[in-house]
Amino acid sequence: LQKGSSLVAPVHIVSEESADKTNLGFIHAFVAAISVIIVSELGDKTFFIAAIMAMRYNRLTVLAGAMLALGLMTCLSVLFGYATTVIPRVYTYYVSTALFAIFGIRMLREGLKMSPDEGQEELEEVQAEIKKKDEELQRTKLLNGPGDVESGPGNTIPQKKWLHFISPIFVQAFTLTFLAEWGDRSQLTTIVLAAREDPYGVAVGGTVGHCLCTGLAVIGGRMIAQKISVRTVTIIGGIVFLAFAFSALFISPDSGF
């Protein structure tokens, strides 16, 4: 009986240590993802898309379309990153660390070379893109006519309520955001993070980071878009990326986070 009881205690201790390790890994991944996404997305193209569209259309519809695109992109990126875990962790850990260092150096170089009004050029580019989409939408409306006359006036109100969530504006916000995010620095960062951190922590942290940035863009609109210094955010982002790369010197690849 004494032998049996002495064997139970170590198992209990190991399970507690494993749970603590898992929780710490999730928290570290969450903090890493949210901080990296914020410095990558503030003043980015997707930020400007949400800000400009929110000034013209229903904010809730724009926010829903943009967040669906960003949430889907985050989940896909995490899956891509998690797929690389079949490779031994020691390799993915140091490769991802090298990528963080490269991203950080590039962002610092870009930030130092930027002019103070760098964000205005991207803002104007996004405005032109949205204007082009608006013109295409208006042409489509003219071709399709004002509505289905045969359906009668009785169906007008329910149809509008239904289209409030799947309206052309929702589709436009989703499409523009998804295409702008594909291959973007924040997508590549999410993939790299998911390869070395807890994937659930990265997914939740990345989604929350996108929610904060997109929500700020939708609420603040053009005022925030014009006042944000893309140069300053880029330099801070470079420092954050380099800090994560530098932290690898003090954290073992087998530590679990």
C-alpha positions in Angstrom: 0.0 0.0 0.0 2.9 2.3 0.8 4.5 1.7 -2.5 1.2 2.3 -4.3 0.6 5.6 -2.4 4.1 6.8 -3.0 3.7 6.3 -6.8 0.5 8.5 -6.9 2.1 11.7 -5.6 4.7 12.3 -8.3 2.0 11.8 -11.0 -0.1 14.5 -9.4 2.8 16.9 -9.1 3.8 16.3 -12.8 0.2 17.0 -13.9 0.1 20.2 -12.0 3.5 21.3 -13.4 2.2 20.4 -16.9 -1.0 22.5 -16.4 1.0 25.5 -15.1 3.4 25.2 -18.1 0.4 25.1 -20.5 -1.2 28.1 -18.9 2.1 30.1 -19.0 2.6 29.1 -22.7 -0.9 30.3 -23.6 -0.4 33.7 -21.8 3.0 34.2 -23.4 1.5 33.4 -26.9 -1.5 35.7 -26.2 0.7 38.6 -25.1 3.1 38.1 -28.0 0.4 37.9 -30.6 -1.6 40.9 -29.4 1.4 43.2 -29.1 2.8 42.2 -32.5 -0.6 42.6 -34.3 -1.2 46.0 -32.8 2.2 47.4 -33.9 1.8 45.7 -37.3 -1.8 46.9 -38.0 -1.9 50.4 -36.7 -1.6 52.6 -39.7 -1.6 49.6 -42.0 -3.7 49.3 -45.2 -6.5 47.2 -43.4 -6.7 50.0 -40.7 -7.3 52.6 -43.4 -9.8 50.5 -45.2 -11.9 50.1 -42.0 -11.5 53.8 -41.1 -12.5 55.2 -44.5 -15.4 52.8 -45.1 -16.8 53.5 -41.6 -17.1 57.2 -42.5 -19.2 56.4 -45.6 -21.3 53.4 -44.5 -22.9 51.7 -41.5 -20.1 51.2 -39.0 -21.5 47.9 -37.7 -21.7 46.4 -41.2 -18.1 47.6 -41.9 -16.8 46.3 -38.6 -18.5 42.9 -39.1 -17.1 42.4 -42.6 -13.6 43.5 -41.7 -13.5 41.4 -38.5 -14.8 38.3 -40.3 -12.0 38.6 -42.8 -9.4 39.2 -40.2 -10.7 36.4 -37.9 -10.6 34.0 -40.8 -7.2 35.1 -41.9 -5.9 34.7 -38.3 -7.2 31.1 -38.1 -5.7 30.2 -41.5 -2.4 31.7 -40.5 -2.4 29.8 -37.2 -3.1 26.5 -39.0 -0.3 27.2 -41.5 2.1 27.8 -38.6 0.9 24.9 -36.6 1.5 22.6 -39.6 5.2 23.3 -39.3 5.3 21.7 -35.8 5.9 18.3 -37.5 9.5 19.7 -37.8 11.5 19.4 -34.6 10.8 22.4 -32.3 14.5 23.3 -32.0 14.6 24.1 -35.7 11.3 26.0 -36.0 12.2 28.0 -32.8 15.4 29.3 -34.1 14.2 29.8 -37.7 11.2 31.8 -36.3 13.6 33.8 -34.1 15.7 34.7 -37.1 12.6 35.8 -39.0 11.6 38.0 -36.1 15.0 39.6 -36.2 14.8 40.2 -40.0 11.2 41.6 -39.6 12.5 43.9 -36.8 15.5 45.2 -38.7 13.4 45.8 -41.9 10.7 47.7 -39.9 13.4 49.9 -38.3 15.0 50.6 -41.6 11.6 51.4 -43.2 10.6 53.6 -40.3 13.8 55.6 -40.2 13.6 56.2 -44.0 9.9 57.2 -43.9 8.8 60.8 -44.2 6.5 62.2 -41.4 3.5 62.2 -43.7 4.1 58.7 -45.1 0.7 57.5 -43.9 -1.1 60.0 -46.0 0.1 58.4 -49.2 -1.3 55.0 -48.2 -4.5 56.8 -47.0 -5.0 58.3 -50.5 -4.3 55.0 -52.1 -7.0 53.3 -50.1 -9.4 56.1 -50.8 -8.9 55.7 -54.5 -9.4 51.9 -54.2 -12.6 52.3 -52.3 -13.9 55.0 -54.7 -13.3 52.5 -57.6 -15.2 49.8 -55.8 -18.1 52.3 -55.1 -18.3 53.1 -58.8 -18.5 49.4 -59.7 -21.2 49.0 -57.0 -23.2 51.9 -58.5 -22.9 50.5 -62.0 -24.2 47.1 -60.7 -27.1 48.8 -59.1 -28.0 50.6 -62.3 -27.8 47.4 -64.3 -29.9 45.4 -61.8 -32.5 48.2 -61.4 -34.0 49.6 -58.2 -35.5 46.3 -57.1 -37.9 43.4 -58.0 -41.2 45.0 -58.9 -43.0 41.7 -58.9 -42.2 41.0 -55.3 -44.4 44.0 -54.3 -43.9 46.6 -51.6 -44.7 44.2 -48.8 -41.3 42.5 -48.9 -39.2 45.7 -48.8 -38.6 46.0 -45.1 -37.6 42.4 -44.3 -35.4 42.3 -47.3 -33.5 45.4 -46.1 -33.1 43.9 -42.6 -31.7 40.7 -44.1 -29.4 42.6 -46.5 -28.1 44.7 -43.6 -25.8 41.8 -42.7 -25.0 40.4 -46.2 -25.2 43.7 -48.0 -22.7 44.7 -50.8 -21.0 46.9 -48.2 -20.4 43.9 -45.9 -19.0 41.9 -48.9 -16.8 44.9 -49.9 -15.4 45.3 -46.4 -14.7 41.6 -46.2 -13.1 41.3 -49.6 -10.9 44.4 -49.4 -9.7 43.5 -45.9 -9.0 39.8 -46.8 -7.1 40.7 -49.9 -5.1 43.5 -48.2 -4.2 41.1 -45.3 -3.1 38.2 -47.5 0.7 38.2 -47.6 0.8 41.1 -45.2 3.4 41.4 -42.5 0.8 40.6 -39.8 -0.2 37.4 -41.5 3.4 36.2 -41.9 4.0 37.2 -38.2 1.0 35.1 -37.1 2.3 32.1 -39.0 5.7 32.5 -37.5 4.3 32.9 -34.0 2.0 29.8 -34.3 5.1 27.8 -35.2 6.8 28.6 -31.9 4.1 29.5 -29.5 0.9 28.0 -28.2 -1.5 28.0 -31.2 -4.6 28.8 -29.1 -2.9 31.7 -27.4 -1.8 33.1 -30.8 -5.3 32.7 -32.3 -7.0 34.4 -29.4 -4.3 37.1 -29.1 -4.2 37.8 -32.8 -8.0 38.1 -33.0 -8.2 40.4 -30.0 -5.4 42.6 -31.5 -7.3 42.8 -34.8 -10.5 43.7 -32.9 -8.8 46.5 -31.0 -7.2 48.0 -34.2 -10.2 47.6 -36.4 -12.6 48.9 -33.7 -10.4 51.9 -33.2 -10.4 52.6 -36.9 -14.2 52.2 -37.2 -14.9 54.4 -34.2 -12.2 57.1 -34.8 -12.5 57.2 -38.5 -10.4 59.6 -40.6 -9.4 61.7 -37.6 -7.3 58.8 -36.1 -6.1 57.8 -39.6 -4.7 61.3 -40.2 -3.2 61.7 -36.7 -1.4 58.3 -36.5 2.3 58.6 -37.3 3.0 55.5 -39.4 6.7 56.3 -39.0 6.6 56.1 -35.2 4.4 53.0 -35.2 6.8 51.3 -37.6 9.9 52.1 -35.5 8.1 50.9 -32.3 7.1 47.7 -34.2 10.7 47.1 -35.3 11.8 47.4 -31.6 9.0 44.9 -30.5 10.1 42.4 -33.1 13.7 42.6 -32.2 12.8 42.3 -28.5 11.0 38.9 -29.2 14.1 37.8 -31.2 16.4 38.9 -28.4 14.3 37.0 -25.8 15.2 33.7 -27.5 18.7 34.0 -26.1 17.3 33.5 -22.6 14.5 31.1 -23.3 15.1 27.4 -24.1 13.3 26.0 -27.2 12.1 23.1 -24.9 10.5 25.4 -22.4 7.1 25.3 -24.0 6.7 29.0 -24.7 
